[in-house]
């Protein structure tokens, strides 16, 4: 098991891939931005991006409005 910080809370992962985390959160089809250790990870890199223990992952949903 791998432990990361997701939006400030500890979370155990069974997979090290960022895409698997996003799928687990049911956010694959949503307009979101993902940062790992304060670095934005483009959606095109999620499939191959490997997370490591103690990574700090922030997931932010885009909200429309005006």
Residue, then its C-alpha position, 0 to 999 in steps of 0.5 A: x500500500x502507498x500512502x499519500x496526502x490527498x487535499x490535506x488528508x492521508x489516503x491509502x492507495x492500492x495503485x501508484x498511478x495518478x490515473x487510477x486515483x482519479x478513476x477511484x475518485x470518479x473524477x475521470x470525466x470531470x473538469x479538474x486540475x491535479x497538482x502533485x507536490x505543488x506541480x500541475x500535472x497535465x491530463x495527458x500525463x495522468x496515465x503514466x504518472x507514478x505517485x510516491x509515498x508522502x506525495x501531496x496531491x491536490x485535486x481541484x474541480x473547475x466550477x463555472x459561473x460569473 
